[in-house]
Amino acid sequence: MNYNARSAASLEAVSKPALNRRRVPLLARLAVLYRTLHCWASQQWHPSLVLKQLLALRWTSIVGAWLSLALATGCSDEVPVAKLPPSRVTVQQPQTREVTDFDTYNGHLDASQTVEIRARVSGYLNKVHFAAGDRVEQGTVLFEIDPRQFQAEVDRAVADVARWQAELARTTANLARAQKLRPTAAITQEEFDRQVAEHDVAKASLEAAQAALAQAELNLGFTKVTAPIGGILSRTLITEGNLVNADITALTRLTSITPFYCYFDVDERSLQRYQKRARDTGRPEATEPLAAAKIPFEFALETETGFPHHGVLDFADNKVDPNTGTIQVRGVTENKFRNLVAGERVRARVPVSDPYQALLIPDEAVLADQSKRYVLVVGPGNIVLRREVNLGRLLDDGMRVVLPAASDADSLRPDDHVIVLGMQSARVNYPAEPVDAAGRPLARVTVGSQQAETQSVERQETE
């Protein structure tokens, strides 16, 4: 049996019980056939396939089958549409808080004093009296160079001083006798002058010997290398037994603990903005050195949250770097907890405005539409509305400053209910089910401006 024969048999099997073997007028059968073909075409059945099957079957079987299917299924052009329930959204009212605007820069820390420890005399290193990273006080002995040759120099200088002291005593006595004999002409003028010269030479030689002794004692003292300041030591750069060259060989590095400096670069435009603001407000930084202005600043280490460290700006360079267009600024701070390390990278910020009252919303509630930023609010009747906003800076706690709009009618209000969760499911000009942060349903929103209601009506009319 071929395909057409099997199709005809199946349609005959369906049509017989449905028609109950009753005869149907030809016009009625054609009408039912046309209506059924129209229904099947609306359901995206390909007409060519339907026509091919119809031509291959007998008319009686075709009409009976289509009639039974039409009576059983029927056809309707209306498609039922299910209504979606209001989307559940979490809302939060904007906060009003006193804030200050800051400019943030990247900088680094440095100790107020840094010393590279070098020996003042040459010799072999005998002892190292510290461990790497030790904290030491000023005057603590750090290194000891072999002192024997320097002690010998001291001993020789002491002997020279004694010798010249004796020589000076001898010439002093000779000069005294010559002075007594000279009036009686017992000695010549030449002999008298020689006694005077010997006395003066002995005196000068004694002073030279004493100076050499002082130098020898200094060199002996330099064999013990001490800390010139209090602070934290680096590691030993040379070990015991090595030759140390005076003023050349670096032994270690010592940095002070407190105070600490924070260096950062301010761009030229910001610098000019600061200067203009200082002139407009008549502040002392407009005419006095930066240290006299006492401008506060804050900074934080890379792993810290917020800006827990505070200080005062005390220095600005006298020249803008033409290659980078920046000027270096320095702030000073106390290292109270002894946790700051020279060279650490920090984030520093400087206040650029007086404190003012600002409207704040969570940053995650802000949505973007090309170049515009907006939020979704639940207006009167729990209808979702769109409100464009002008954004300020982002605070440390994740809140975003909302700047005033051009007109009060377009501004975000403190009594608005801003959607902070569920923005993806919320639809503008459609109702929503607002809940608070704890998930408790809110009463129907009735607090709102007439502007919000007007916006809703205008948008519905536009749609």
GULOGU-974849 format. One record per residue (C-alpha): residue number from 1; chain; x, y negated, z. Coordinates in Angstrom, 2 decimals. Layout:
<rs>
(NUM; A; (X; Y; Z))
...
</rs>
This chain:
<rs>
(1; A; (0.00; 0.00; 0.00))
(2; A; (1.42; -3.39; -0.98))
(3; A; (1.42; -6.62; 1.07))
(4; A; (-1.74; -8.09; -0.53))
(5; A; (-3.71; -4.92; 0.06))
(6; A; (-2.68; -4.80; 3.74))
(7; A; (-3.63; -8.49; 4.23))
(8; A; (-7.00; -7.95; 2.64))
(9; A; (-7.66; -4.92; 4.82))
(10; A; (-6.82; -6.85; 7.98))
(11; A; (-9.06; -9.77; 7.06))
(12; A; (-11.91; -7.41; 6.23))
(13; A; (-11.51; -5.74; 9.60))
(14; A; (-11.81; -9.13; 11.33))
(15; A; (-14.71; -10.42; 9.25))
(16; A; (-17.00; -7.41; 9.57))
(17; A; (-17.69; -7.49; 13.32))
(18; A; (-17.88; -11.30; 13.33))
(19; A; (-20.53; -11.56; 10.62))
(20; A; (-22.44; -8.51; 11.73))
(21; A; (-22.89; -7.57; 8.10))
(22; A; (-25.22; -10.54; 7.51))
(23; A; (-25.27; -12.34; 4.20))
(24; A; (-24.15; -15.97; 4.25))
(25; A; (-25.10; -18.42; 1.46))
(26; A; (-22.29; -19.26; -0.89))
(27; A; (-22.33; -23.03; -0.18))
(28; A; (-22.17; -22.43; 3.57))
(29; A; (-19.24; -20.07; 3.11))
(30; A; (-17.40; -22.63; 0.99))
(31; A; (-18.03; -25.37; 3.58))
(32; A; (-16.63; -23.20; 6.36))
(33; A; (-13.64; -22.29; 4.20))
(34; A; (-12.87; -25.97; 3.50))
(35; A; (-13.14; -26.95; 7.17))
(36; A; (-10.89; -24.09; 8.21))
(37; A; (-8.26; -24.96; 5.60))
(38; A; (-8.36; -28.57; 6.83))
(39; A; (-7.80; -27.44; 10.41))
(40; A; (-4.92; -25.19; 9.48))
(41; A; (-3.31; -27.95; 7.43))
(42; A; (-3.52; -30.30; 10.42))
(43; A; (-1.68; -27.66; 12.42))
(44; A; (1.21; -27.82; 9.90))
(45; A; (0.40; -24.55; 8.05))
(46; A; (1.92; -24.73; 4.61))
(47; A; (-0.95; -24.99; 2.05))
(48; A; (0.90; -23.03; -0.64))
(49; A; (1.18; -19.97; 1.58))
(50; A; (-2.49; -20.15; 2.55))
(51; A; (-3.56; -20.50; -1.11))
(52; A; (-1.36; -17.60; -2.18))
(53; A; (-3.00; -15.31; 0.32))
(54; A; (-6.49; -16.48; -0.60))
(55; A; (-6.00; -15.76; -4.32))
(56; A; (-4.77; -12.26; -3.57))
(57; A; (-7.90; -11.25; -1.59))
(58; A; (-11.49; -10.60; -2.48))
(59; A; (-13.90; -13.49; -2.03))
(60; A; (-16.25; -11.64; 0.27))
(61; A; (-13.50; -10.62; 2.65))
(62; A; (-11.97; -14.08; 2.54))
(63; A; (-15.19; -15.91; 3.29))
(64; A; (-16.15; -13.49; 6.05))
(65; A; (-12.78; -13.72; 7.74))
(66; A; (-12.63; -17.53; 7.59))
(67; A; (-16.19; -17.83; 8.84))
(68; A; (-15.56; -15.59; 11.82))
(69; A; (-12.35; -17.48; 12.72))
(70; A; (-14.06; -20.86; 12.35))
(71; A; (-16.95; -19.78; 14.59))
(72; A; (-14.53; -18.36; 17.15))
(73; A; (-11.98; -21.22; 17.35))
(74; A; (-13.58; -24.35; 15.93))
(75; A; (-11.57; -27.53; 15.17))
(76; A; (-11.16; -30.86; 16.86))
(77; A; (-9.02; -33.85; 16.03))
(78; A; (-8.80; -34.99; 19.67))
(79; A; (-5.68; -33.94; 21.64))
(80; A; (-6.03; -34.12; 25.46))
(81; A; (-3.35; -36.25; 27.14))
(82; A; (-2.30; -35.57; 30.73))
(83; A; (-1.96; -38.66; 32.91))
(84; A; (1.35; -38.86; 34.82))
(85; A; (1.21; -39.64; 38.53))
(86; A; (2.95; -42.80; 39.79))
(87; A; (6.71; -42.32; 40.12))
(88; A; (8.10; -42.19; 43.66))
(89; A; (10.72; -44.91; 44.21))
(90; A; (12.70; -46.14; 47.20))
(91; A; (12.54; -49.89; 47.73))
(92; A; (14.43; -52.36; 49.87))
(93; A; (14.01; -56.06; 50.44))
(94; A; (17.00; -58.36; 49.74))
(95; A; (19.14; -59.46; 52.69))
(96; A; (20.07; -63.02; 53.55))
(97; A; (23.57; -63.40; 54.97))
(98; A; (26.30; -65.99; 55.38))
(99; A; (29.15; -65.21; 52.99))
(100; A; (32.36; -66.83; 51.76))
(101; A; (33.79; -66.52; 48.28))
(102; A; (37.32; -65.14; 47.95))
(103; A; (39.90; -64.73; 45.20))
(104; A; (41.73; -61.40; 45.40))
(105; A; (45.32; -60.78; 44.31))
(106; A; (47.81; -57.93; 44.33))
(107; A; (50.91; -58.51; 46.39))
(108; A; (53.58; -56.87; 48.49))
(109; A; (54.98; -57.09; 51.99))
(110; A; (58.47; -58.01; 53.04))
(111; A; (60.18; -58.37; 56.39))
(112; A; (60.94; -61.87; 57.55))
(113; A; (64.59; -60.81; 58.06))
(114; A; (66.52; -58.17; 56.14))
(115; A; (70.23; -57.51; 56.76))
(116; A; (72.62; -55.20; 54.93))
(117; A; (75.06; -54.03; 57.56))
(118; A; (78.70; -54.21; 56.37))
(119; A; (81.99; -53.88; 58.25))
(120; A; (84.13; -56.96; 58.90))
(121; A; (87.38; -54.95; 58.94))
(122; A; (88.74; -52.04; 56.92))
(123; A; (89.41; -48.64; 58.43))
(124; A; (88.14; -45.12; 58.86))
(125; A; (84.69; -44.62; 60.34))
(126; A; (84.91; -42.85; 63.68))
(127; A; (81.34; -42.72; 65.02))
(128; A; (77.72; -43.43; 64.08))
(129; A; (75.66; -44.39; 67.13))
(130; A; (72.10; -44.20; 65.75))
(131; A; (69.67; -41.94; 63.92))
(132; A; (67.89; -42.89; 60.73))
(133; A; (64.79; -44.97; 61.39))
(134; A; (65.70; -45.98; 64.93))
(135; A; (64.43; -49.24; 66.38))
(136; A; (67.26; -51.22; 67.90))
(137; A; (67.72; -54.47; 69.77))
(138; A; (70.08; -57.25; 68.82))
(139; A; (73.69; -56.43; 69.82))
(140; A; (73.26; -52.62; 69.79))
(141; A; (76.45; -50.82; 68.62))
(142; A; (75.72; -49.01; 65.36))
(143; A; (79.12; -47.92; 63.98))
(144; A; (82.66; -47.62; 65.35))
(145; A; (85.75; -47.88; 63.17))
(146; A; (89.10; -46.43; 64.30))
(147; A; (90.41; -49.22; 66.62))
(148; A; (94.02; -48.05; 67.17))
(149; A; (95.72; -50.19; 64.56))
(150; A; (93.74; -53.21; 65.65))
(151; A; (94.63; -52.57; 69.27))
(152; A; (98.27; -52.52; 68.24))
(153; A; (97.82; -55.87; 66.55))
(154; A; (96.38; -57.26; 69.75))
(155; A; (99.30; -55.95; 71.77))
(156; A; (101.80; -57.48; 69.33))
(157; A; (99.99; -60.80; 69.44))
(158; A; (100.06; -60.73; 73.24))
(159; A; (103.80; -60.18; 73.15))
(160; A; (104.27; -63.06; 70.73))
(161; A; (102.32; -65.34; 73.00))
(162; A; (104.48; -64.34; 75.95))
(163; A; (107.68; -64.88; 73.95))
(164; A; (106.68; -68.33; 72.84))
(165; A; (105.49; -69.23; 76.28))
(166; A; (109.01; -68.45; 77.55))
(167; A; (110.57; -70.36; 74.70))
(168; A; (108.35; -73.32; 75.45))
(169; A; (109.38; -73.22; 79.10))
(170; A; (113.06; -73.19; 78.13))
(171; A; (112.80; -76.07; 75.69))
(172; A; (110.70; -78.03; 78.15))
(173; A; (113.44; -77.74; 80.77))
(174; A; (116.14; -78.70; 78.26))
(175; A; (114.15; -81.72; 77.16))
(176; A; (113.71; -82.82; 80.75))
(177; A; (117.48; -82.73; 81.38))
(178; A; (118.18; -84.56; 78.14))
(179; A; (115.80; -87.30; 79.10))
(180; A; (117.73; -87.80; 82.37))
(181; A; (121.17; -87.85; 80.68))
(182; A; (120.22; -90.04; 77.74))
(183; A; (120.26; -93.36; 79.68))
(184; A; (123.82; -92.68; 80.92))
(185; A; (125.04; -91.87; 77.39))
(186; A; (126.10; -88.40; 78.58))
(187; A; (124.54; -86.90; 75.39))
(188; A; (124.30; -88.26; 71.94))
(189; A; (121.11; -89.32; 70.26))
(190; A; (121.44; -86.38; 67.91))
(191; A; (121.48; -83.90; 70.78))
(192; A; (118.50; -85.58; 72.35))
(193; A; (116.53; -85.39; 69.12))
(194; A; (117.37; -81.69; 68.76))
(195; A; (115.99; -80.95; 72.23))
(196; A; (112.79; -82.77; 71.39))
(197; A; (112.40; -80.84; 68.13))
(198; A; (113.00; -77.46; 69.78))
(199; A; (110.37; -78.28; 72.39))
(200; A; (107.81; -79.23; 69.73))
(201; A; (108.57; -76.06; 67.68))
(202; A; (108.15; -73.87; 70.73))
(203; A; (104.85; -75.54; 71.56))
(204; A; (103.49; -75.15; 68.02))
(205; A; (104.69; -71.55; 67.82))
(206; A; (102.88; -70.78; 71.06))
(207; A; (99.64; -72.19; 69.66))
(208; A; (100.10; -70.09; 66.50))
(209; A; (100.74; -66.97; 68.58))
(210; A; (97.61; -67.66; 70.62))
(211; A; (95.55; -68.05; 67.42))
(212; A; (96.97; -64.79; 66.08))
(213; A; (96.02; -63.12; 69.35))
(214; A; (92.48; -64.45; 69.05))
(215; A; (92.25; -63.12; 65.47))
(216; A; (93.60; -59.75; 66.54))
(217; A; (91.04; -59.57; 69.34))
(218; A; (88.26; -60.46; 66.87))
(219; A; (89.36; -57.71; 64.49))
(220; A; (89.45; -55.29; 67.38))
(221; A; (85.91; -56.30; 68.29))
(222; A; (84.81; -55.91; 64.66))
(223; A; (85.66; -52.21; 64.85))
(224; A; (82.34; -51.91; 66.70))
(225; A; (79.62; -52.84; 64.21))
(226; A; (76.56; -54.18; 66.08))
(227; A; (72.99; -55.09; 65.05))
(228; A; (72.75; -58.82; 64.26))
(229; A; (68.93; -58.78; 64.78))
(230; A; (66.39; -56.51; 66.36))
(231; A; (64.45; -54.26; 64.02))
(232; A; (64.23; -50.89; 62.27))
(233; A; (67.28; -49.21; 60.76))
(234; A; (67.47; -47.37; 57.47))
(235; A; (69.52; -44.23; 56.99))
(236; A; (73.31; -44.14; 57.22))
(237; A; (74.84; -44.90; 53.82))
(238; A; (78.29; -43.60; 54.79))
(239; A; (79.24; -40.78; 57.14))
(240; A; (81.98; -40.38; 59.69))
(241; A; (85.53; -39.94; 58.38))
(242; A; (85.09; -42.11; 55.28))
(243; A; (87.13; -45.21; 54.56))
(244; A; (85.28; -48.46; 55.08))
(245; A; (86.32; -51.52; 53.07))
(246; A; (85.76; -54.83; 54.78))
(247; A; (82.80; -56.86; 53.40))
(248; A; (82.34; -54.35; 50.56))
(249; A; (81.08; -51.03; 51.92))
(250; A; (77.38; -51.14; 52.90))
(251; A; (76.75; -49.07; 56.01))
(252; A; (72.97; -49.32; 56.44))
(253; A; (70.03; -51.74; 56.16))
(254; A; (68.17; -53.40; 59.04))
(255; A; (64.75; -55.10; 58.78))
(256; A; (62.92; -57.09; 61.40))
(257; A; (59.61; -55.84; 62.80))
(258; A; (57.64; -59.06; 63.20))
(259; A; (56.66; -61.48; 61.74))
(260; A; (56.02; -60.15; 58.22))
(261; A; (55.68; -61.93; 54.91))
(262; A; (53.07; -61.23; 52.23))
(263; A; (53.99; -62.36; 48.71))
(264; A; (51.51; -62.60; 45.82))
(265; A; (51.27; -64.50; 42.53))
(266; A; (48.46; -66.99; 41.88))
(267; A; (47.56; -67.78; 38.29))
(268; A; (47.90; -71.32; 37.06))
(269; A; (44.17; -71.94; 36.58))
(270; A; (43.34; -70.81; 40.09))
(271; A; (46.10; -73.02; 41.47))
(272; A; (44.68; -76.06; 39.67))
(273; A; (41.19; -75.15; 40.89))
(274; A; (42.45; -75.00; 44.47))
(275; A; (44.17; -78.36; 44.09))
(276; A; (41.05; -79.99; 42.66))
(277; A; (38.91; -78.60; 45.45))
(278; A; (41.40; -79.88; 48.02))
(279; A; (41.35; -83.36; 46.46))
(280; A; (37.56; -83.44; 46.27))
(281; A; (37.17; -82.44; 49.91))
(282; A; (40.03; -84.60; 51.19))
(283; A; (41.80; -81.70; 52.84))
(284; A; (45.45; -81.99; 53.92))
(285; A; (46.70; -79.39; 51.45))
(286; A; (46.15; -81.96; 48.70))
(287; A; (49.06; -84.11; 49.86))
(288; A; (50.94; -82.15; 52.54))
(289; A; (53.07; -78.99; 52.32))
(290; A; (51.20; -75.72; 52.29))
(291; A; (52.42; -74.78; 55.76))
(292; A; (50.74; -77.89; 57.21))
(293; A; (47.37; -76.99; 55.66))
(294; A; (47.10; -73.75; 57.69))
(295; A; (45.09; -72.00; 54.95))
(296; A; (44.05; -68.54; 56.19))
(297; A; (44.32; -65.38; 54.13))
(298; A; (43.52; -61.70; 54.58))
(299; A; (45.13; -58.56; 53.24))
(300; A; (44.78; -54.79; 53.34))
(301; A; (47.01; -51.84; 52.60))
(302; A; (46.18; -49.50; 49.72))
(303; A; (44.43; -46.95; 51.96))
(304; A; (42.57; -49.40; 54.18))
(305; A; (38.93; -50.44; 53.90))
(306; A; (38.12; -54.11; 54.00))
(307; A; (40.76; -56.68; 54.91))
(308; A; (41.77; -56.02; 58.53))
(309; A; (44.99; -58.07; 58.57))
(310; A; (44.98; -61.86; 58.88))
(311; A; (47.59; -64.56; 58.47))
(312; A; (48.31; -68.10; 57.31))
(313; A; (49.81; -69.32; 54.04))
(314; A; (53.12; -71.05; 54.76))
(315; A; (54.91; -71.42; 51.43))
(316; A; (54.32; -71.92; 47.71))
(317; A; (57.07; -72.03; 45.14))
(318; A; (57.94; -75.36; 43.54))
(319; A; (57.64; -74.09; 39.96))
(320; A; (55.16; -72.19; 37.81))
(321; A; (56.75; -69.32; 35.95))
(322; A; (56.31; -70.24; 32.25))
(323; A; (56.54; -66.59; 31.19))
(324; A; (53.66; -65.37; 33.34))
(325; A; (51.78; -68.59; 34.11))
(326; A; (51.79; -67.81; 37.83))
(327; A; (53.26; -69.29; 40.98))
(328; A; (54.42; -67.29; 43.97))
(329; A; (52.67; -67.86; 47.29))
(330; A; (53.71; -66.50; 50.68))
(331; A; (51.73; -65.85; 53.82))
(332; A; (53.01; -64.98; 57.28))
(333; A; (51.37; -62.53; 59.67))
(334; A; (52.18; -60.83; 62.95))
(335; A; (52.93; -57.12; 62.81))
(336; A; (50.97; -56.42; 65.98))
(337; A; (50.68; -52.67; 65.59))
(338; A; (54.19; -52.17; 64.14))
(339; A; (52.67; -50.32; 61.17))
(340; A; (53.68; -52.65; 58.33))
(341; A; (56.62; -51.57; 56.17))
(342; A; (58.62; -53.82; 53.88))
(343; A; (57.80; -53.26; 50.20))
(344; A; (54.26; -51.95; 50.70))
(345; A; (51.69; -52.99; 48.10))
(346; A; (48.65; -54.84; 49.43))
(347; A; (45.44; -56.49; 48.31))
(348; A; (45.33; -60.10; 49.48))
(349; A; (42.45; -62.54; 49.30))
(350; A; (42.17; -66.28; 49.89))
(351; A; (38.90; -68.13; 50.71))
(352; A; (37.83; -70.46; 47.89))
(353; A; (34.53; -71.74; 49.30))
(354; A; (32.89; -72.77; 52.52))
(355; A; (30.47; -70.29; 54.13))
(356; A; (26.99; -70.36; 52.59))
(357; A; (23.71; -68.43; 52.79))
(358; A; (23.37; -65.87; 50.00))
(359; A; (20.82; -63.30; 48.88))
(360; A; (22.23; -59.75; 48.79))
(361; A; (21.04; -56.54; 47.15))
(362; A; (22.65; -53.07; 46.87))
(363; A; (24.95; -52.93; 43.87))
(364; A; (23.48; -49.61; 42.73))
(365; A; (20.10; -51.33; 42.20))
(366; A; (21.51; -53.49; 39.38))
(367; A; (20.79; -52.28; 35.82))
(368; A; (22.34; -53.47; 32.57))
(369; A; (20.70; -54.37; 29.27))
(370; A; (23.41; -55.40; 26.82))
(371; A; (24.75; -58.69; 28.25))
(372; A; (21.97; -59.11; 30.82))
(373; A; (21.69; -57.75; 34.35))
(374; A; (18.32; -57.04; 35.95))
(375; A; (16.60; -55.22; 38.77))
(376; A; (13.25; -53.48; 39.04))
(377; A; (10.86; -54.69; 41.72))
(378; A; (7.51; -53.38; 42.90))
(379; A; (5.05; -56.23; 42.48))
(380; A; (1.43; -56.72; 43.50))
(381; A; (-0.62; -53.60; 43.08))
(382; A; (2.54; -51.47; 43.15))
(383; A; (3.25; -52.40; 39.52))
(384; A; (6.89; -52.14; 38.46))
(385; A; (8.29; -55.46; 37.17))
(386; A; (11.62; -56.41; 35.66))
(387; A; (13.56; -59.32; 37.20))
(388; A; (16.75; -60.67; 35.58))
(389; A; (19.48; -61.72; 38.03))
(390; A; (22.73; -63.71; 38.02))
(391; A; (25.31; -61.72; 39.95))
(392; A; (28.04; -62.97; 42.24))
(393; A; (30.87; -61.03; 43.83))
(394; A; (30.69; -57.53; 45.32))
(395; A; (31.12; -57.38; 49.10))
(396; A; (33.07; -54.77; 51.00))
(397; A; (29.91; -52.97; 52.17))
(398; A; (28.60; -52.44; 48.63))
(399; A; (26.16; -55.38; 48.65))
(400; A; (26.08; -57.69; 45.64))
(401; A; (25.56; -61.46; 45.86))
(402; A; (22.64; -62.74; 43.75))
(403; A; (23.17; -66.30; 42.54))
(404; A; (20.24; -68.71; 42.20))
(405; A; (18.54; -68.73; 38.81))
(406; A; (17.96; -71.78; 36.63))
(407; A; (14.48; -72.22; 38.13))
(408; A; (12.91; -71.03; 41.37))
(409; A; (10.21; -69.24; 39.41))
(410; A; (12.76; -66.85; 37.91))
(411; A; (14.75; -66.26; 41.11))
(412; A; (14.74; -63.10; 43.15))
(413; A; (12.92; -63.71; 46.43))
(414; A; (13.68; -62.38; 49.92))
(415; A; (10.19; -60.83; 50.11))
(416; A; (10.55; -58.89; 46.84))
(417; A; (10.69; -55.09; 47.02))
(418; A; (13.71; -54.06; 44.94))
(419; A; (13.89; -50.47; 43.70))
(420; A; (17.18; -48.92; 44.87))
(421; A; (16.45; -45.23; 44.12))
(422; A; (14.37; -43.74; 41.33))
(423; A; (15.00; -46.41; 38.70))
(424; A; (15.20; -43.71; 35.99))
(425; A; (11.63; -42.54; 36.58))
(426; A; (10.13; -46.02; 37.10))
(427; A; (8.44; -47.61; 34.09))
(428; A; (7.93; -51.35; 33.69))
(429; A; (4.25; -52.47; 33.97))
(430; A; (3.24; -49.03; 35.30))
(431; A; (2.32; -48.24; 38.90))
(432; A; (4.81; -46.65; 41.28))
(433; A; (4.68; -45.11; 44.73))
(434; A; (7.11; -47.12; 46.92))
(435; A; (8.73; -45.58; 50.00))
(436; A; (11.30; -46.92; 52.42))
(437; A; (14.82; -45.56; 53.02))
(438; A; (13.43; -42.96; 55.46))
(439; A; (10.93; -41.69; 52.87))
(440; A; (7.85; -43.19; 54.55))
(441; A; (5.23; -44.45; 52.08))
(442; A; (4.65; -48.20; 52.08))
(443; A; (1.31; -49.88; 52.03))
(444; A; (0.11; -51.32; 48.76))
(445; A; (2.37; -54.26; 47.95))
(446; A; (0.42; -57.48; 48.21))
(447; A; (3.17; -59.91; 49.22))
(448; A; (4.60; -61.51; 46.13))
(449; A; (4.60; -64.67; 44.14))
(450; A; (1.96; -65.77; 41.68))
(451; A; (4.79; -65.73; 39.14))
(452; A; (5.09; -61.95; 39.51))
(453; A; (1.40; -61.46; 38.82))
(454; A; (1.56; -63.79; 35.83))
(455; A; (4.54; -61.88; 34.42))
(456; A; (2.68; -58.59; 34.75))
(457; A; (-0.42; -59.95; 32.98))
(458; A; (1.63; -61.52; 30.17))
(459; A; (3.59; -58.32; 29.52))
(460; A; (0.42; -56.20; 29.48))
(461; A; (-1.17; -58.59; 26.96))
(462; A; (1.99; -58.45; 24.82))
(463; A; (1.90; -54.66; 24.77))
</rs>
